[in-house]
Amino acid sequence: METRDVLRGVAATGLSLGLLSGAAQAEETMRLEWVIQGQFAGPIVAQDKGYYKEAGVDMKLLPAGPDIKPGVTVAQGTDSFGIGHPNQVIAARSNGVPLVMVLQFGQKSATTYVARKESGIKRVEDMPGRSVGLWFGGDEHEFLAMLGAAGVKQGDVKIISQGYDIVGWLNGDYEVMQVTLYNELLQVLGQGYKRQDLVFLDPADYGVALVSGGIFTTEKMIEQKPGEVQAMVDATMRGWKEALDDPRAAAEIVLKYNSELELDQQVGQIKAMGGLICAGPTLEGKFGQSVMADWQTSQEVLLGAKLIEQGIDLKEGFTNRFWEAAPAAYKTVSCGGE
């Protein structure tokens, strides 16, 4: 992957739909959060190796994009499952949409915020009078919460809507850039920057990290098709376990369905996803488990940003029921680092 703009073109051409070539019509669908890439290696490996069917469900993986949101397609009943984050489920439930997280593979925030060391920025408290590039549409809330936690007024910071690439930051249009750990950060390092050349503003340091990467469905799906939900959870966990055991082999599988990608970049992306997965309960042999404290943090950020009027009953926003019933062998994954 070069940039999200390239990937948007891939999605537009339908190239990633090759994932289903030759397969029977699926009974259930999973809407990915973006196009076919290493970010979704777990489901892709599970699909490629037939683990969904083996577990008892015919599954079809579908790409998302700027105008296709899993939370919307699942809420509308267009898709059975979607990939997203606790804050999205909380926001949906606060508006009466009964989404439920059934598998939490990511255990930390997928984003961080980088500046060149030479900028003189060392922490969020240094941001007054400085500039930051953020993605809007909900992705900006984490950094805004960081400003609040640091006692910095938003009006004292120049906030710029950045594109789906790193060009603006490279050109000096803004000093701090929002990046995902598995995509834009790898692009920055690919430009010759080393980690010691950069300053990282980590949302976890300010207590506002929005844990990312889970699979949700609807209350109706859980009630009417619990067997299919369990099969999805089992097979997805199995796929992620294999992907992290051998990122290169998993990347080769991903490239079978999106030839626009580059092997080494996808290996790096899968390893970076391992960094998101190998935290929290995963380190205790509980890969896939949802943690109440993470949901409480997400809800506090949403309330603080006035994105929801009142909190939801978080116990209804997620369930570990299917994770608990999954094979124990899939709950321990390789965490060897990058």
N, C-alpha and C positions, 0 to 999 in steps of 0.2 A: 504494500500500500504506500502510495506517495502522499496523497492528501485526501481529505474528505471530499473535495471537489471531484477528484478522480472517481472515488467510490460512488458519489452521487450519480456520475455518468454510468458507472457499471450497473447501478440499480435501475437507472432509466432504460437501459438496453435490455434488461431482463436476464443478463448473462448469469447472475447468481441463481436463477431458477433452474439451472442445470442440475442442481442438487437433487431434483426429483425426476430427472430423465429416466425413463424406463421403469419407474415405480408405479404400483397400482394407486388408484385414487385414495388419498388418505381420508380417514374418518375424523381425525383431529388435526388441528393446526397449531403451530407455535410461531408467534410473530417475534422475530429477532429485533434487537434494538437498533440495528443498522444493517448493512449488507453483509453478505457472506465473507467472513474474515476470522482470523485467529481468536478474536475476542469471544467467539462462540464455538470454540473448538470442542467443548464437551458435547453439546447437542449434535454437532456435525459428525464427530466420530461415532456417536451412538447411532445416528441415522445411517451412516455409511456401512457400519458393521452389523446392522440389523438388530441392534439391541432393543429398540422400541418394540418392534414386532415380536421379538423373543419374550419381552416382558408382558406383552398382551395388548399393545395399542399400535394402530397404524398412524404414523405421525408424518406430517408435512411441515417443513421449515420454510418460513416466508420472510423475505427481507423487509425492513422498515426504511425510513428515510425522513427527510425534513418535514414532509407533509403526511407521513404515515406513522402514527403513534400507537404502540402496543396497548397502552392504557385505554385508548379510544376503541380500537378494533375489538379488544376483549370485552369491554363494557357493552358494546353494541351487539355482541354475539357473533361477530364475523369470525373471530378466532377463539380457540379453546384456551390457549395459554399465551402469555406474553412475558418478555424479559424487561425488567425495570427495577425500581428502587423503592425502599420503604416510604420515602417521602411522597412518591407518586401515589402509592396505595392509600396513604393517609389522606392526601388531598382529595382523592377520588371518593373515599368513604365519607369525608366531611361534607361532600356534595350529594350524598345519597346513593353513590355507586358502589355496590357490594363486592369489591375486589378483595382477594385474600392471597397473601404470599404463602406458597406451599414449599418453597425450597430457596434457601439463601446461600448461594455459592460464594459470593463476594463478602468479605468481612472487614472492609475498610473503605474509605473514600477512594473513588477512582481518579480523583483530580488532585492536582497540586498547583502551585502558583510559582513561577520562576522569574528571576531577574538576573541580569549579569552582575557578577560580584562588583565590577567596576562602577555600577550605578550608585553604590553607597547605601542601598536599601538592605537592611539586615533583618527587619521584622515588620509586622503590620503597623506597629506604632510609628514607623518612619514614612507612612504613606501620605500624610498631608502634603499637598502641593505636587504629588507625583501622579503617574498615570497607570491605569491597568486595563487590559483587554479581557473582556468576559463574553461568554456565550449567553444570550438572553433566552427568554422563554422558559425560565425556571432554573437554568443552570447557574445563574448569577447569584442565587440566594446564599449559597455557602460562603462566598467571599464577603458578601454584605454582612452576613452574621459574624464573620471574622473581624470586620471593621467595628461592629458593635461591641464585640467582646474586648477589643483593644481600646475602646473609648475614642475611636476616630469617627468623625462625622462624615457621612457620605458626600456632603456638599464640598468637603475639603479635598476630595480626590477626583481626578479626572477619569471618569469611567467611560470606556469606549467599547462599542460592540465590535468584537473581532470576528473575522471570517473563519471558515473551517480549514485553516492552514496556519503556518507559522510565519508567513511572509511579512505581515505587518510588524511583528516583533523583530524580525531580522532587519527590517528597514528602519527601526527605531520609532515607529508610530506610537508605541507605548512601552513603558519600562518593565511592567510586570505582565505576564501572560498566563492565562488559564490553560492547563494542559492535562490530558489524560495520561496516566502512567504507562498505558499500553499503546499509545499512538503518538501524540504530538511530542511528548518528551523524548521518545525514541528518534523522532525526526530532528529534534534539536541536537541530540548527541550525534546523529548522523551527519550534521553540518560541521562537525569537528570540535564542538564544545565538549568539555569534560565536566563531570559532576562538580569537581572542585572549582570550576570557573563560574558556577552558578550559585545563587541563593534560593533556597526552597522555603516558601511560606506554607507551612503544613496546617490544614484546618484542625487536625487532631491536637495540635499544640494550643489551640484556643477553645477546645471542647465543643466544636460545632461540626465535626466531620460527619458527612452524610454517607452512611454505609451504602454500598452499591451492589448491584448484581444479584438479582433473584428472579424466580419465576412465579408468576401469579396467575390466578384464574378467578372464577366467580363462585359465590356461594352456591349458585344453582348447579354448577359443574361438580362441586364437591358433594352435594346432596344426591345428584342423580347419577353421577358416573365416578364414584370413588375408586373403582378398580382401574379406570383409565388414568386417574390422577396418580395413583400409586405406581402404575407402570411407567408413567412419565418421569416421576421422581427417581425411581430405581435406575432406569436406563440412562438418564442424564447424569446422575452421580457416577455411574459406571464409565460413561464417556469421558467425564472430566478426570477421573482417576487415571485412565489410560493416556489421556492427552498430557497430563503432568508427568507421568512416568517416562514418556518419550515425546518431547515437544517437536522434534524434527519429523518423526513419523506422522504425528498429528498434523503438522503444517503441510506435509505432502498430501494428506487427505483433503485439507482445506483447498489446496490449489487445484484439486481435481474438479472443483465446482466453481472456481473463480480464477481463471488463468491470467487475469490482469495483475494478480498479486505476485510478489517476489518471495521466494522460499526463505531466505535469511531474515527478511523483515517479519515474516509470519512466525518463524521460530522465536524471534525476540518478543513478538506480541504475546505469544502463548506463555512464554516465561514470565512476562510482566503480569499477565493474568494470574499466574501462580503466586506472584507477590501479593495480589489482592485477596486471593483465596487463603493463603497461608498466614492467617492472623486469627486472633480471637479463638473461638471454639475449635477451629480446624487444628490448631496446635495441641489440642487436647484429645485428638482423635474423634472429633465431632464435626467433620466436614458436612456442610449443608444445613446446620442448625441455625434458627433465628434466635436472637438474643434481645430480651426486652429493653435493656439499657440503650441499645442502638436505636430502637424505635422511639424511646423517650426523647433522645437527643434530636432525632428528625422532627418529631412533633414540636418540640420547643423552638426549633429554628423556624418552622412554618408559622407558629403562633407569633414569634417575635417579629417576623417579617410581615405579619398581618395577611398572610396568604390563605389562612383559614380563620373563620370567626371563632370557632371553639374546638377543643380537642375531641378526639374520638376515643372510644374504648379500645385501647391498643390490643387487648387480648383477642379482639375480633378481627384485627387487621392481618394477623398471621397465625399459622398453625404449624406445630412440629409433629403433628400426628403422622403424617406420611413419612417424614424423615425418621421418626422413631421405628416405623415398621420396615424401613429399607434394610437390605442386607448389611450386616456389620462390616463386611469386607470392603464396602464402598465408602465407609466413613473415615478411612485413613488414606491420605494422599501424599505423594512425594512433595516435600518442601525443601528442596535442595538449594533454593535461591536462584538468582539469575546467573 
